[in-house]
Structures are given as structure tokens and as C-alpha cells.
């Protein structure tokens, strides 16, 4: 369920996060792909990654298993759009303990060049079934983006 920026701004159940980086867009894109699809990524703080699998192509699947307080938290989805270095879009759903999938959202990450050495990352995810779920994802994405900021700095 894709939404434009204007529609997302009107729906409280859509998460929108924006970050700016002092690096060229191609570099931010490459770091994002490496950070999110490489075994060295250990998940956001407090949520270490047990396993990661990714077939980075439109229609390809991804699956990650995080750990938190002794519990495994599997999540998965399908890549919907990959347009380097501008857009990465994929579905996201938590796997339930019975093997079924929870509510599915669409994550779209855009990379906007705002100067030759400055990039704006915009992440949208939704539509969530409820605002508390959206807020939980906001906290998780912000922890992951903080870790990504450190990873990007090490790449420069």
C-alpha cells in the first residue's frame, strides 16, 4: 500500500523519519545497502541480530531475526522497488509464534541529494494498525538510524 508524502502526512498511522548526512547520495545509498544487508550489522542497540538473509532484487525476499530479552523476533518482507541511489521500498511484517505473518506495512526509504556532499534520507512506514505500534517502530528505526550514522562515519 504505497502512499505519497502528502497522504502520509495526513495519516497519523504512517511513520515518517528524516535524517541528513554530510556525504554524497551515492555513498549514503551504498552504506545503507551494506549496513542493512551484511552480516556485520548487529541490529539496533538492545536488539542484536541473530540472522539476516536478503535477496536484494525487486520481488526478492528478506528475513531477519532479532533478539530482545531472550526472545527471537523474526521479521520478513519482499522488495518492491530498488532504484539506486534514490529509492528502496519493501514490505515489512513480524512473524507470529504460530508461523503466520502479522500486519504488513510498506517501508520506503528515499535518498535525496540536497548538495553535492549532503543527503537527506526520508523513511516512511505504514499504514500501521494503531499508533502505539507506529511509535514502537519509530523507536526501533531511530536506534537503527543512530547506528547507521556511526557506520556511515566509519566509511568516510
C-alpha positions as CSV (number, residue, x, y, z in Angstrom):
1,X,0.0,0.0,0.0
2,X,2.1,2.9,-1.3
3,X,1.4,6.4,-0.1
4,X,2.8,9.7,-1.3
5,X,4.3,12.2,1.1
6,X,1.2,14.3,1.2
7,X,-1.1,11.4,2.0
8,X,1.4,10.1,4.6
9,X,1.5,13.5,6.3
10,X,-2.3,13.3,6.8
11,X,-2.4,9.8,8.3
12,X,-1.2,9.5,11.9
13,X,-0.7,5.8,11.4
14,X,2.2,6.4,9.0
15,X,5.7,6.8,10.4
16,X,7.9,9.4,8.8
17,X,11.5,9.9,9.9
18,X,14.0,12.2,8.2
19,X,17.8,12.4,8.7
20,X,20.5,14.4,6.9
21,X,24.0,13.2,6.3
22,X,27.2,15.0,5.3
23,X,28.0,12.6,2.5
24,X,27.1,12.3,-1.2
25,X,23.9,10.4,-2.0
26,X,25.7,7.5,-3.8
27,X,27.9,7.0,-0.7
28,X,24.9,7.1,1.7
29,X,23.0,4.6,-0.6
30,X,26.0,2.2,-0.8
31,X,26.4,2.4,3.0
32,X,22.7,1.8,3.6
33,X,22.7,-1.3,1.4
34,X,25.9,-2.7,3.1
35,X,24.7,-1.8,6.6
36,X,21.3,-3.4,6.2
37,X,22.3,-6.5,4.1
38,X,25.6,-7.5,5.6
39,X,26.3,-9.9,8.4
40,X,28.3,-7.4,10.4
41,X,25.1,-5.4,11.2
42,X,24.2,-6.3,14.8
43,X,20.7,-4.8,15.0
44,X,19.7,-1.6,16.8
45,X,21.1,-1.4,20.4
46,X,19.3,-3.8,22.7
47,X,18.1,-5.8,19.7
48,X,21.0,-7.9,18.4
49,X,20.6,-9.7,15.1
50,X,20.7,-13.5,15.3
51,X,20.4,-13.9,11.5
52,X,19.9,-12.0,8.3
53,X,19.0,-13.1,4.8
54,X,18.4,-10.9,1.8
55,X,17.8,-11.4,-1.9
56,X,18.2,-7.7,-2.9
57,X,16.2,-7.5,-6.1
58,X,12.6,-6.5,-6.9
59,X,10.4,-9.4,-5.9
60,X,13.3,-10.8,-3.7
61,X,12.7,-11.6,-0.1
62,X,14.4,-10.6,3.1
63,X,14.2,-12.1,6.6
64,X,15.9,-11.0,9.8
65,X,15.7,-12.5,13.3
66,X,16.4,-10.1,16.2
67,X,16.7,-11.0,19.8
68,X,15.3,-9.0,22.7
69,X,15.1,-10.1,26.3
70,X,15.7,-13.7,25.4
71,X,13.0,-13.8,22.7
72,X,13.5,-14.2,19.0
73,X,11.7,-11.6,16.9
74,X,11.6,-12.7,13.2
75,X,10.6,-10.2,10.5
76,X,10.4,-10.5,6.8
77,X,9.2,-8.9,3.6
78,X,9.5,-8.5,-0.2
79,X,11.5,-5.9,-2.1
80,X,9.0,-3.7,-4.1
81,X,11.2,-1.0,-5.6
82,X,15.0,-0.7,-5.9
83,X,16.2,2.4,-7.8
84,X,19.8,3.2,-6.9
85,X,20.7,5.6,-5.4
86,X,17.2,7.1,-4.9
87,X,14.6,4.7,-3.6
88,X,14.4,1.4,-1.7
89,X,11.0,0.0,-0.9
90,X,10.0,-3.2,0.8
91,X,7.2,-4.8,2.8
92,X,7.6,-5.5,6.5
93,X,5.8,-7.9,8.8
94,X,6.6,-9.6,12.1
95,X,6.3,-13.3,12.1
96,X,3.9,-14.6,14.8
97,X,4.8,-17.6,17.0
98,X,2.4,-19.8,15.0
99,X,4.3,-19.0,11.8
100,X,1.7,-16.6,10.4
101,X,2.6,-13.0,9.5
102,X,1.4,-10.1,11.5
103,X,0.1,-6.9,9.8
104,X,2.1,-5.9,6.8
105,X,3.4,-2.4,6.2
106,X,5.3,-0.8,3.4
107,X,8.7,0.8,4.1
108,X,10.0,3.3,1.6
109,X,13.4,4.9,2.0
110,X,14.3,7.8,-0.3
111,X,17.8,9.4,-0.6
112,X,17.7,13.0,-1.8
113,X,20.8,14.9,-2.8
114,X,20.4,18.3,-1.2
115,X,24.0,19.4,-2.0
116,X,26.9,17.6,-3.7
117,X,28.1,16.3,-0.3
118,X,24.8,16.3,1.6
119,X,22.0,13.8,1.5
120,X,18.5,13.7,3.1
121,X,17.2,10.2,4.0
122,X,13.4,10.0,4.3
123,X,11.9,6.8,5.7
124,X,8.1,6.2,5.6
125,X,6.4,3.1,7.0
126,X,2.8,2.4,7.2
127,X,-0.1,2.1,7.4
128,X,0.1,0.8,11.0
129,X,-3.0,-0.7,12.6
130,X,-2.5,1.5,15.6
131,X,-0.4,4.5,16.7
132,X,1.3,2.6,19.6
133,X,2.7,0.1,17.0
134,X,3.9,3.0,14.9
135,X,5.6,4.6,17.9
136,X,7.4,1.3,18.7
137,X,8.7,1.2,15.2
138,X,9.7,4.9,15.5
139,X,11.9,4.0,18.5
140,X,13.4,1.0,16.7
141,X,14.1,2.9,13.4
142,X,15.7,5.8,15.3
143,X,18.0,3.4,17.2
144,X,18.9,1.7,13.8
145,X,19.5,5.1,12.2
146,X,21.7,6.2,15.1
147,X,23.8,3.1,14.4
148,X,23.7,3.7,10.7
149,X,25.1,7.3,11.3
150,X,28.1,5.8,13.1
151,X,28.6,3.2,10.4
152,X,28.5,5.8,7.7
153,X,31.0,8.0,9.6
154,X,33.4,5.0,9.6
155,X,33.0,4.6,5.9
156,X,34.2,8.1,5.2
